[in-house]
Amino acid sequence: MSAFKFGTAINCIDGRTQQRVIDYMAQKHGVDGVDMVTFPGADGIFSSEGRAAEVELARRAVSISVERHGSKVIAVVGHHDCAGNPVDKERHYMHIRRAVEKVQSWGFAARIIGLYVNDNWQIEEVSQILLT
Ligand SMILES: [Zn+2]
């Protein structure tokens, strides 16, 4: 019996996004399930002033997912029609790239990916950074 393979996602609370993110990470990154760290407009917290407490909560949750569950892939997710971070697609891409850089700076031995759930509720991969 092989071990359950965990992935990690920092995602919005939005219920339209989560199954799609799980399915994408299962298909593209071979995980069996995703530890979901959720905040309203999660991609925006890394680019906003005064959100350090949420960033720290995200870091602590991700650390458990990586260090205790052995996750090797961390996604940061933004999405179309986000009530928590109501900006246009271009700005979501900026926020997602910034979030990927921030998560990379945490130094976990995992692949960090940026995902955008578009207006057709399909996943676009924003960026991918390999850590060794
Ligand atoms: Zn949202």
Backbone and ligand atoms as CSV (ligand in chain L), in Angstrom:
chain,resi,resn,atom,element,x,y,z
A,1,MET,N,N,0.852,-1.195,0.000
A,1,MET,CA,C,0.000,0.000,0.000
A,1,MET,C,C,0.881,1.236,0.000
A,2,SER,N,N,0.678,2.092,-0.984
A,2,SER,CA,C,1.507,3.296,-1.042
A,2,SER,C,C,0.913,4.389,-0.161
A,3,ALA,N,N,1.781,5.278,0.270
A,3,ALA,CA,C,1.348,6.345,1.175
A,3,ALA,C,C,0.500,7.379,0.439
A,4,PHE,N,N,-0.409,7.944,1.157
A,4,PHE,CA,C,-1.225,9.035,0.625
A,4,PHE,C,C,-0.317,10.214,0.295
A,5,LYS,N,N,-0.437,10.721,-0.925
A,5,LYS,CA,C,0.389,11.854,-1.352
A,5,LYS,C,C,-0.382,13.165,-1.184
A,6,PHE,N,N,0.131,13.992,-0.318
A,6,PHE,CA,C,-0.497,15.282,-0.053
A,6,PHE,C,C,0.060,16.369,-0.970
A,7,GLY,N,N,-0.807,17.263,-1.378
A,7,GLY,CA,C,-0.409,18.560,-1.903
A,7,GLY,C,C,-0.945,19.633,-0.970
A,8,THR,N,N,-0.588,20.871,-1.272
A,8,THR,CA,C,-1.002,22.004,-0.441
A,8,THR,C,C,-1.500,23.118,-1.341
A,9,ALA,N,N,-2.584,23.778,-0.943
A,9,ALA,CA,C,-3.030,24.947,-1.696
A,9,ALA,C,C,-3.410,26.069,-0.734
A,10,ILE,N,N,-2.940,27.266,-1.049
A,10,ILE,CA,C,-3.394,28.487,-0.392
A,10,ILE,C,C,-4.426,29.084,-1.337
A,11,ASN,N,N,-5.683,28.982,-0.935
A,11,ASN,CA,C,-6.770,29.231,-1.877
A,11,ASN,C,C,-7.808,30.137,-1.216
A,12,CYS,N,N,-8.682,30.658,-2.049
A,12,CYS,CA,C,-9.818,31.431,-1.552
A,12,CYS,C,C,-10.797,30.514,-0.804
A,13,ILE,N,N,-11.634,31.126,0.010
A,13,ILE,CA,C,-12.730,30.370,0.622
A,13,ILE,C,C,-13.773,29.940,-0.416
A,14,ASP,N,N,-13.725,30.516,-1.615
A,14,ASP,CA,C,-14.799,30.391,-2.602
A,14,ASP,C,C,-15.017,28.930,-3.013
A,15,GLY,N,N,-16.205,28.410,-2.767
A,15,GLY,CA,C,-16.527,27.013,-3.021
A,15,GLY,C,C,-16.553,26.615,-4.478
A,16,ARG,N,N,-16.514,27.602,-5.390
A,16,ARG,CA,C,-16.465,27.264,-6.807
A,16,ARG,C,C,-15.069,26.834,-7.245
A,17,THR,N,N,-14.066,27.158,-6.455
A,17,THR,CA,C,-12.679,26.942,-6.881
A,17,THR,C,C,-12.082,25.638,-6.377
A,18,GLN,N,N,-12.549,25.151,-5.249
A,18,GLN,CA,C,-11.725,24.176,-4.526
A,18,GLN,C,C,-11.640,22.822,-5.206
A,19,GLN,N,N,-12.786,22.276,-5.675
A,19,GLN,CA,C,-12.722,20.971,-6.337
A,19,GLN,C,C,-11.888,21.052,-7.608
A,20,ARG,N,N,-11.976,22.176,-8.306
A,20,ARG,CA,C,-11.192,22.320,-9.537
A,20,ARG,C,C,-9.699,22.321,-9.234
A,21,VAL,N,N,-9.325,22.991,-8.166
A,21,VAL,CA,C,-7.911,23.005,-7.770
A,21,VAL,C,C,-7.452,21.604,-7.363
A,22,ILE,N,N,-8.287,20.912,-6.614
A,22,ILE,CA,C,-7.940,19.544,-6.195
A,22,ILE,C,C,-7.776,18.643,-7.418
A,23,ASP,N,N,-8.742,18.716,-8.347
A,23,ASP,CA,C,-8.677,17.870,-9.542
A,23,ASP,C,C,-7.426,18.174,-10.364
A,24,TYR,N,N,-7.124,19.475,-10.525
A,24,TYR,CA,C,-5.946,19.874,-11.306
A,24,TYR,C,C,-4.666,19.341,-10.666
A,25,MET,N,N,-4.557,19.511,-9.354
A,25,MET,CA,C,-3.325,19.075,-8.678
A,25,MET,C,C,-3.202,17.553,-8.678
A,26,ALA,N,N,-4.328,16.869,-8.642
A,26,ALA,CA,C,-4.286,15.411,-8.738
A,26,ALA,C,C,-3.800,14.982,-10.119
A,27,GLN,N,N,-4.332,15.631,-11.164
A,27,GLN,CA,C,-3.979,15.251,-12.530
A,27,GLN,C,C,-2.560,15.655,-12.899
A,28,LYS,N,N,-2.178,16.883,-12.551
A,28,LYS,CA,C,-0.893,17.428,-13.021
A,28,LYS,C,C,0.257,17.119,-12.072
A,29,HIS,N,N,-0.054,16.925,-10.815
A,29,HIS,CA,C,1.028,16.791,-9.828
A,29,HIS,C,C,0.927,15.506,-9.014
A,30,GLY,N,N,-0.012,14.646,-9.383
A,30,GLY,CA,C,-0.046,13.295,-8.844
A,30,GLY,C,C,-0.370,13.176,-7.365
A,31,VAL,N,N,-1.058,14.178,-6.826
A,31,VAL,CA,C,-1.401,14.085,-5.406
A,31,VAL,C,C,-2.725,13.339,-5.240
A,32,ASP,N,N,-2.902,12.767,-4.066
A,32,ASP,CA,C,-4.154,12.073,-3.740
A,32,ASP,C,C,-5.163,13.005,-3.068
A,33,GLY,N,N,-4.674,14.091,-2.497
A,33,GLY,CA,C,-5.551,15.057,-1.851
A,33,GLY,C,C,-4.772,16.324,-1.556
A,34,VAL,N,N,-5.500,17.372,-1.235
A,34,VAL,CA,C,-4.888,18.691,-1.068
A,34,VAL,C,C,-5.244,19.252,0.304
A,35,ASP,N,N,-4.218,19.611,1.082
A,35,ASP,CA,C,-4.437,20.367,2.317
A,35,ASP,C,C,-4.785,21.798,1.916
A,36,MET,N,N,-6.010,22.227,2.217
A,36,MET,CA,C,-6.507,23.502,1.703
A,36,MET,C,C,-6.438,24.570,2.807
A,37,VAL,N,N,-5.617,25.584,2.551
A,37,VAL,CA,C,-5.447,26.712,3.468
A,37,VAL,C,C,-6.226,27.875,2.872
A,38,THR,N,N,-7.316,28.267,3.518
A,38,THR,CA,C,-8.209,29.217,2.851
A,38,THR,C,C,-8.329,30.542,3.593
A,39,PHE,N,N,-8.333,31.602,2.803
A,39,PHE,CA,C,-8.641,32.962,3.239
A,39,PHE,C,C,-9.471,33.607,2.127
A,40,PRO,N,N,-10.374,34.500,2.455
A,40,PRO,CA,C,-11.054,35.235,1.384
A,40,PRO,C,C,-10.022,36.006,0.550
A,41,GLY,N,N,-10.042,35.790,-0.760
A,41,GLY,CA,C,-9.086,36.492,-1.617
A,41,GLY,C,C,-7.652,36.173,-1.281
A,42,ALA,N,N,-7.338,34.884,-1.127
A,42,ALA,CA,C,-6.036,34.481,-0.583
A,42,ALA,C,C,-4.854,35.022,-1.369
A,43,ASP,N,N,-4.978,35.129,-2.693
A,43,ASP,CA,C,-3.824,35.616,-3.462
A,43,ASP,C,C,-3.485,37.059,-3.123
A,44,GLY,N,N,-4.488,37.814,-2.641
A,44,GLY,CA,C,-4.272,39.229,-2.365
A,44,GLY,C,C,-3.570,39.523,-1.053
A,45,ILE,N,N,-3.569,38.565,-0.121
A,45,ILE,CA,C,-3.013,38.897,1.197
A,45,ILE,C,C,-1.517,39.151,1.138
A,46,PHE,N,N,-0.853,38.600,0.113
A,46,PHE,CA,C,0.597,38.753,0.014
A,46,PHE,C,C,0.986,40.092,-0.601
A,47,SER,N,N,0.027,40.800,-1.158
A,47,SER,CA,C,0.300,42.076,-1.816
A,47,SER,C,C,-0.356,43.248,-1.104
A,48,SER,N,N,-0.954,43.016,0.068
A,48,SER,CA,C,-1.690,44.066,0.760
A,48,SER,C,C,-1.001,44.438,2.065
A,49,GLU,N,N,-1.054,45.713,2.393
A,49,GLU,CA,C,-0.559,46.169,3.687
A,49,GLU,C,C,-1.477,45.649,4.787
A,50,GLY,N,N,-0.936,45.397,5.952
A,50,GLY,CA,C,-1.748,45.061,7.112
A,50,GLY,C,C,-2.305,43.660,7.136
A,51,ARG,N,N,-1.767,42.777,6.278
A,51,ARG,CA,C,-2.264,41.397,6.225
A,51,ARG,C,C,-1.227,40.410,6.750
A,52,ALA,N,N,-0.246,40.912,7.496
A,52,ALA,CA,C,0.860,40.049,7.938
A,52,ALA,C,C,0.371,38.899,8.815
A,53,ALA,N,N,-0.685,39.130,9.601
A,53,ALA,CA,C,-1.181,38.068,10.479
A,53,ALA,C,C,-1.724,36.904,9.651
A,54,GLU,N,N,-2.430,37.216,8.566
A,54,GLU,CA,C,-2.946,36.152,7.711
A,54,GLU,C,C,-1.813,35.421,6.981
A,55,VAL,N,N,-0.823,36.189,6.546
A,55,VAL,CA,C,0.325,35.558,5.893
A,55,VAL,C,C,1.003,34.588,6.854
A,56,GLU,N,N,1.122,34.994,8.112
A,56,GLU,CA,C,1.758,34.112,9.099
A,56,GLU,C,C,0.903,32.860,9.363
A,57,LEU,N,N,-0.411,33.020,9.431
A,57,LEU,CA,C,-1.291,31.851,9.578
A,57,LEU,C,C,-1.126,30.901,8.389
A,58,ALA,N,N,-1.033,31.479,7.197
A,58,ALA,CA,C,-0.828,30.648,6.008
A,58,ALA,C,C,0.497,29.908,6.102
A,59,ARG,N,N,1.553,30.606,6.520
A,59,ARG,CA,C,2.871,29.973,6.612
A,59,ARG,C,C,2.851,28.811,7.607
A,60,ARG,N,N,2.186,29.016,8.733
A,60,ARG,CA,C,2.139,27.954,9.742
A,60,ARG,C,C,1.366,26.735,9.233
A,61,ALA,N,N,0.249,26.983,8.555
A,61,ALA,CA,C,-0.529,25.866,8.003
A,61,ALA,C,C,0.275,25.116,6.939
A,62,VAL,N,N,0.947,25.876,6.069
A,62,VAL,CA,C,1.754,25.242,5.024
A,62,VAL,C,C,2.892,24.443,5.654
A,63,SER,N,N,3.478,24.946,6.728
A,63,SER,CA,C,4.589,24.230,7.357
A,63,SER,C,C,4.136,22.872,7.876
A,64,ILE,N,N,2.932,22.797,8.418
A,64,ILE,CA,C,2.407,21.504,8.885
A,64,ILE,C,C,2.180,20.572,7.708
A,65,SER,N,N,1.616,21.114,6.636
A,65,SER,CA,C,1.342,20.306,5.451
A,65,SER,C,C,2.628,19.741,4.857
A,66,VAL,N,N,3.675,20.561,4.815
A,66,VAL,CA,C,4.945,20.121,4.224
A,66,VAL,C,C,5.713,19.220,5.187
A,67,GLU,N,N,5.819,19.644,6.430
A,67,GLU,CA,C,6.708,18.946,7.361
A,67,GLU,C,C,6.051,17.701,7.966
A,68,ARG,N,N,4.751,17.702,8.160
A,68,ARG,CA,C,4.080,16.550,8.770
A,68,ARG,C,C,3.410,15.649,7.744
A,69,HIS,N,N,2.908,16.235,6.657
A,69,HIS,CA,C,2.244,15.435,5.629
A,69,HIS,C,C,3.151,15.131,4.440
A,70,GLY,N,N,4.310,15.767,4.400
A,70,GLY,CA,C,5.251,15.482,3.327
A,70,GLY,C,C,4.858,16.040,1.978
A,71,SER,N,N,4.046,17.096,1.968
A,71,SER,CA,C,3.657,17.705,0.693
A,71,SER,C,C,4.884,18.206,-0.059
A,72,LYS,N,N,4.879,17.968,-1.379
A,72,LYS,CA,C,5.991,18.389,-2.233
A,72,LYS,C,C,5.567,19.454,-3.241
A,73,VAL,N,N,4.313,19.864,-3.166
A,73,VAL,CA,C,3.835,20.884,-4.105
A,73,VAL,C,C,2.865,21.820,-3.379
A,74,ILE,N,N,3.138,23.122,-3.526
A,74,ILE,CA,C,2.318,24.148,-2.879
A,74,ILE,C,C,1.772,25.056,-3.978
A,75,ALA,N,N,0.449,25.160,-4.064
A,75,ALA,CA,C,-0.173,26.061,-5.028
A,75,ALA,C,C,-0.684,27.311,-4.318
A,76,VAL,N,N,-0.508,28.455,-4.969
A,76,VAL,CA,C,-1.173,29.677,-4.543
A,76,VAL,C,C,-2.201,30.005,-5.615
A,77,VAL,N,N,-3.440,30.232,-5.204
A,77,VAL,CA,C,-4.547,30.285,-6.151
A,77,VAL,C,C,-5.262,31.634,-6.085
A,78,GLY,N,N,-5.512,32.196,-7.254
A,78,GLY,CA,C,-6.422,33.320,-7.392
A,78,GLY,C,C,-7.508,32.932,-8.373
A,79,HIS,N,N,-8.599,33.683,-8.404
A,79,HIS,CA,C,-9.670,33.270,-9.309
A,79,HIS,C,C,-10.530,34.441,-9.769
A,80,HIS,N,N,-11.190,34.181,-10.898
A,80,HIS,CA,C,-12.180,35.079,-11.491
A,80,HIS,C,C,-13.330,35.342,-10.509
A,81,ASP,N,N,-13.862,36.567,-10.530
A,81,ASP,CA,C,-15.073,36.914,-9.768
A,81,ASP,C,C,-14.882,36.687,-8.268
A,82,CYS,N,N,-13.710,37.092,-7.774
A,82,CYS,CA,C,-13.374,36.862,-6.367
A,82,CYS,C,C,-13.926,37.993,-5.496
A,83,ALA,N,N,-14.793,37.633,-4.560
A,83,ALA,CA,C,-15.375,38.636,-3.666
A,83,ALA,C,C,-14.357,39.159,-2.651
A,84,GLY,N,N,-13.391,38.322,-2.301
A,84,GLY,CA,C,-12.404,38.711,-1.299
A,84,GLY,C,C,-11.259,39.545,-1.852
A,85,ASN,N,N,-11.025,39.436,-3.150
A,85,ASN,CA,C,-9.962,40.187,-3.821
A,85,ASN,C,C,-10.476,40.602,-5.196
A,86,PRO,N,N,-11.383,41.604,-5.197
A,86,PRO,CA,C,-12.120,41.933,-6.439
A,86,PRO,C,C,-11.314,42.815,-7.390
A,87,VAL,N,N,-10.328,42.206,-8.026
A,87,VAL,CA,C,-9.495,42.920,-8.993
A,87,VAL,C,C,-9.568,42.222,-10.342
A,88,ASP,N,N,-8.995,42.862,-11.374
A,88,ASP,CA,C,-9.064,42.258,-12.704
A,88,ASP,C,C,-8.021,41.139,-12.838
A,89,LYS,N,N,-8.131,40.435,-13.977
A,89,LYS,CA,C,-7.280,39.250,-14.167
A,89,LYS,C,C,-5.794,39.603,-14.134
A,90,GLU,N,N,-5.459,40.735,-14.772
A,90,GLU,CA,C,-4.054,41.139,-14.806
A,90,GLU,C,C,-3.504,41.317,-13.394
A,91,ARG,N,N,-4.317,41.934,-12.532
A,91,ARG,CA,C,-3.856,42.162,-11.164
A,91,ARG,C,C,-3.816,40.845,-10.358
A,92,HIS,N,N,-4.768,39.948,-10.629
A,92,HIS,CA,C,-4.669,38.629,-9.986
A,92,HIS,C,C,-3.337,37.959,-10.351
A,93,TYR,N,N,-2.976,38.037,-11.632
A,93,TYR,CA,C,-1.697,37.436,-12.042
A,93,TYR,C,C,-0.539,38.062,-11.279
A,94,MET,N,N,-0.555,39.391,-11.108
A,94,MET,CA,C,0.487,40.064,-10.325
A,94,MET,C,C,0.496,39.556,-8.889
A,95,HIS,N,N,-0.695,39.455,-8.299
A,95,HIS,CA,C,-0.791,39.013,-6.913
A,95,HIS,C,C,-0.317,37.562,-6.758
A,96,ILE,N,N,-0.664,36.735,-7.733
A,96,ILE,CA,C,-0.266,35.326,-7.668
A,96,ILE,C,C,1.249,35.211,-7.787
A,97,ARG,N,N,1.851,35.981,-8.710
A,97,ARG,CA,C,3.313,35.931,-8.852
A,97,ARG,C,C,4.004,36.409,-7.572
A,98,ARG,N,N,3.463,37.463,-6.987
A,98,ARG,CA,C,4.026,37.960,-5.731
A,98,ARG,C,C,3.892,36.904,-4.624
A,99,ALA,N,N,2.741,36.241,-4.590
A,99,ALA,CA,C,2.518,35.214,-3.575
A,99,ALA,C,C,3.477,34.040,-3.754
A,100,VAL,N,N,3.711,33.657,-5.018
A,100,VAL,CA,C,4.666,32.570,-5.273
A,100,VAL,C,C,6.049,32.953,-4.749
A,101,GLU,N,N,6.453,34.194,-5.003
A,101,GLU,CA,C,7.761,34.649,-4.499
A,101,GLU,C,C,7.813,34.597,-2.979
A,102,LYS,N,N,6.711,35.025,-2.347
A,102,LYS,CA,C,6.676,35.036,-0.884
A,102,LYS,C,C,6.747,33.620,-0.321
A,103,VAL,N,N,5.953,32.713,-0.898
A,103,VAL,CA,C,5.961,31.328,-0.417
A,103,VAL,C,C,7.331,30.699,-0.663
A,104,GLN,N,N,7.937,31.029,-1.796
A,104,GLN,CA,C,9.291,30.542,-2.064
A,104,GLN,C,C,10.256,30.997,-0.964
A,105,SER,N,N,10.073,32.222,-0.489
A,105,SER,CA,C,10.979,32.782,0.524
A,105,SER,C,C,10.870,32.041,1.857
A,106,TRP,N,N,9.805,31.285,2.047
A,106,TRP,CA,C,9.656,30.511,3.283
A,106,TRP,C,C,10.624,29.334,3.340
A,107,GLY,N,N,11.140,28.937,2.187
A,107,GLY,CA,C,12.227,27.964,2.168
A,107,GLY,C,C,11.827,26.512,2.310
A,108,PHE,N,N,10.590,26.167,2.044
A,108,PHE,CA,C,10.185,24.768,2.111
A,108,PHE,C,C,10.697,24.016,0.883
A,109,ALA,N,N,11.022,22.747,1.088
A,109,ALA,CA,C,11.519,21.911,-0.008
A,109,ALA,C,C,10.335,21.382,-0.801
A,110,ALA,N,N,9.712,22.258,-1.546
A,110,ALA,CA,C,8.529,21.900,-2.321
A,110,ALA,C,C,8.491,22.760,-3.581
A,111,ARG,N,N,7.795,22.240,-4.582
A,111,ARG,CA,C,7.539,23.016,-5.797
A,111,ARG,C,C,6.423,24.018,-5.490
A,112,ILE,N,N,6.629,25.269,-5.887
A,112,ILE,CA,C,5.626,26.302,-5.670
A,112,ILE,C,C,5.009,26.644,-7.021
A,113,ILE,N,N,3.693,26.579,-7.109
A,113,ILE,CA,C,3.035,26.909,-8.366
A,113,ILE,C,C,1.962,27.967,-8.128
A,114,GLY,N,N,1.744,28.787,-9.142
A,114,GLY,CA,C,0.683,29.781,-9.107
A,114,GLY,C,C,-0.430,29.360,-10.045
A,115,LEU,N,N,-1.666,29.369,-9.561
A,115,LEU,CA,C,-2.809,28.961,-10.376
A,115,LEU,C,C,-3.847,30.072,-10.408
A,116,TYR,N,N,-4.446,30.266,-11.585
A,116,TYR,CA,C,-5.567,31.191,-11.730
A,116,TYR,C,C,-6.761,30.419,-12.275
A,117,VAL,N,N,-7.897,30.510,-11.584
A,117,VAL,CA,C,-9.128,29.868,-12.046
A,117,VAL,C,C,-9.886,30.916,-12.851
A,118,ASN,N,N,-9.995,30.666,-14.158
A,118,ASN,CA,C,-10.462,31.718,-15.059
A,118,ASN,C,C,-11.992,31.781,-15.162
A,119,ASP,N,N,-12.471,32.633,-16.062
A,119,ASP,CA,C,-13.910,32.871,-16.166
A,119,ASP,C,C,-14.677,31.688,-16.751
A,120,ASN,N,N,-13.961,30.669,-17.235
A,120,ASN,CA,C,-14.598,29.398,-17.581
A,120,ASN,C,C,-14.387,28.335,-16.509
A,121,TRP,N,N,-13.874,28.772,-15.356
A,121,TRP,CA,C,-13.581,27.882,-14.222
A,121,TRP,C,C,-12.583,26.802,-14.607
A,122,GLN,N,N,-11.660,27.205,-15.496
A,122,GLN,CA,C,-10.540,26.342,-15.852
A,122,GLN,C,C,-9.269,26.893,-15.209
A,123,ILE,N,N,-8.315,26.009,-14.996
A,123,ILE,CA,C,-7.080,26.388,-14.313
A,123,ILE,C,C,-6.047,26.891,-15.323
A,124,GLU,N,N,-5.466,28.046,-15.055
A,124,GLU,CA,C,-4.308,28.536,-15.802
A,124,GLU,C,C,-3.116,28.531,-14.852
A,125,GLU,N,N,-2.003,27.960,-15.324
A,125,GLU,CA,C,-0.801,27.941,-14.485
A,125,GLU,C,C,-0.048,29.251,-14.710
A,126,VAL,N,N,0.104,30.036,-13.656
A,126,VAL,CA,C,0.660,31.386,-13.758
A,126,VAL,C,C,2.180,31.341,-13.782
A,127,SER,N,N,2.745,30.518,-12.958
A,127,SER,CA,C,4.197,30.437,-12.894
A,127,SER,C,C,4.565,29.195,-12.131
A,128,GLN,N,N,5.774,28.778,-12.311
A,128,GLN,CA,C,6.233,27.567,-11.644
A,128,GLN,C,C,7.683,27.744,-11.268
A,129,ILE,N,N,7.974,27.530,-10.026
A,129,ILE,CA,C,9.347,27.691,-9.547
A,129,ILE,C,C,9.757,26.392,-8.875
A,130,LEU,N,N,10.869,25.869,-9.311
A,130,LEU,CA,C,11.369,24.622,-8.729
A,130,LEU,C,C,12.397,24.940,-7.654
A,131,LEU,N,N,12.203,24.344,-6.518
A,131,LEU,CA,C,13.181,24.475,-5.437
A,131,LEU,C,C,13.908,23.147,-5.274
A,132,THR,N,N,15.196,23.225,-5.112
A,132,THR,CA,C,15.952,21.976,-4.915
A,132,THR,C,C,16.658,22.026,-3.584
L,1,ZN,ZN,ZN,-12.373,34.489,-3.947
